[in-house]
Amino acid sequence: ITSWTLRILQGPKNMSQKQKYQKWKQKNLMLRSLLEVKTTMTTILLSKLKKKQQQIMLTMVKKRTILMQQVNLLQMVLRITLTNSKKKQRLQMNLRNILVILKMKQRTKEMQL
């Protein structure tokens, strides 16, 4: 043990030094407790932040899933609409052809009469 450590362990010798030492000791204790409080609060805030981050990630995943479902639904509707419009076009073509054939038959009948 060094002489300096021994002096600290024994404490100050005269009264004014003792008072200074007591004040320093009190201030040191206050600073230590303040540091502990700050450390604890920082830890609490960090855990809250992590929870919030997890919640945000979860909601983002949920929203993304919902968006993907909506996109899939829209794609299906679009496919159905496209096939329906193709079918409609085919039907219209068939109808036109039938009309043309009917008109031709009508004309041939008229010609025969």
Secondary structure per residue as TSV (DSSP state, phi and psi in degrees):
chain	resnum	aa	ss	phi	psi
A	1	I	-	360.0	131.7
A	2	T	-	-80.2	166.0
A	3	S	H	-66.8	-33.1
A	4	W	H	-65.9	-44.0
A	5	T	H	-63.3	-40.5
A	6	L	H	-61.9	-43.3
A	7	R	H	-60.9	-40.9
A	8	I	H	-65.5	-43.7
A	9	L	H	-64.4	-38.1
A	10	Q	H	-75.7	-26.0
A	11	G	-	87.9	173.1
A	12	P	-	-71.2	160.5
A	13	K	S	-93.8	-51.3
A	14	N	S	-93.5	172.0
A	15	M	H	-64.8	-46.2
A	16	S	H	-64.0	-35.8
A	17	Q	H	-67.9	-37.4
A	18	K	H	-63.1	-42.3
A	19	Q	H	-63.9	-43.5
A	20	K	H	-61.6	-41.5
A	21	Y	H	-63.1	-43.6
A	22	Q	H	-62.1	-43.9
A	23	K	H	-61.5	-44.4
A	24	W	H	-61.7	-42.1
A	25	K	H	-62.9	-44.7
A	26	Q	H	-62.3	-45.4
A	27	K	H	-61.7	-41.5
A	28	N	H	-61.4	-44.2
A	29	L	H	-62.9	-43.3
A	30	M	H	-61.6	-44.7
A	31	L	H	-63.6	-39.2
A	32	R	H	-63.8	-45.6
A	33	S	H	-65.8	-38.0
A	34	L	H	-62.1	-42.2
A	35	L	H	-62.8	-41.4
A	36	E	H	-62.2	-43.8
A	37	V	H	-61.7	-45.6
A	38	K	H	-63.1	-40.3
A	39	T	H	-63.4	-44.8
A	40	T	H	-61.4	-46.0
A	41	M	H	-63.0	-39.8
A	42	T	H	-61.8	-42.9
A	43	T	H	-61.5	-45.0
A	44	I	H	-61.3	-46.5
A	45	L	H	-62.6	-39.3
A	46	L	H	-63.1	-42.9
A	47	S	H	-65.2	-40.4
A	48	K	H	-62.0	-41.0
A	49	L	H	-62.8	-42.2
A	50	K	H	-63.5	-42.2
A	51	K	H	-61.6	-44.7
A	52	K	H	-61.4	-42.6
A	53	Q	H	-61.6	-42.1
A	54	Q	H	-63.0	-42.3
A	55	Q	H	-61.0	-44.1
A	56	I	H	-62.2	-44.3
A	57	M	H	-61.1	-42.8
A	58	L	H	-62.1	-46.8
A	59	T	H	-64.9	-36.2
A	60	M	H	-63.1	-42.6
A	61	V	H	-63.4	-43.4
A	62	K	H	-60.9	-47.5
A	63	K	H	-61.7	-41.0
A	64	R	H	-63.1	-41.8
A	65	T	H	-62.0	-45.6
A	66	I	H	-61.2	-44.5
A	67	L	H	-61.0	-42.5
A	68	M	H	-63.0	-40.7
A	69	Q	H	-61.6	-43.5
A	70	Q	H	-63.0	-42.2
A	71	V	H	-62.2	-43.7
A	72	N	H	-60.5	-43.3
A	73	L	H	-60.8	-46.0
A	74	L	H	-61.2	-40.6
A	75	Q	H	-62.1	-42.2
A	76	M	H	-61.7	-46.8
A	77	V	H	-60.5	-41.7
A	78	L	H	-62.8	-43.8
A	79	R	H	-60.1	-46.4
A	80	I	H	-61.3	-44.8
A	81	T	H	-61.3	-42.8
A	82	L	H	-63.7	-46.2
A	83	T	H	-64.3	-38.4
A	84	N	H	-63.5	-41.2
A	85	S	H	-68.1	-36.0
A	86	K	H	-63.9	-44.3
A	87	K	H	-61.5	-40.5
A	88	K	H	-62.6	-44.0
A	89	Q	H	-59.7	-44.3
A	90	R	H	-61.0	-43.5
A	91	L	H	-61.2	-44.2
A	92	Q	H	-61.6	-41.9
A	93	M	H	-62.2	-44.9
A	94	N	H	-60.2	-43.8
A	95	L	H	-62.0	-43.5
A	96	R	H	-60.7	-44.7
A	97	N	H	-60.4	-43.8
A	98	I	H	-62.2	-43.1
A	99	L	H	-61.3	-43.6
A	100	V	H	-61.7	-45.0
A	101	I	H	-61.6	-43.6
A	102	L	H	-62.3	-42.9
A	103	K	H	-62.6	-41.7
A	104	M	H	-63.3	-42.6
A	105	K	H	-62.1	-41.7
A	106	Q	H	-60.5	-44.8
A	107	R	H	-63.9	-43.1
A	108	T	H	-63.8	-37.9
A	109	K	H	-64.6	-42.6
A	110	E	H	-63.5	-38.5
A	111	M	H	-66.0	-37.4
A	112	Q	H	-69.3	-33.4
A	113	L	-	-76.6	360.0
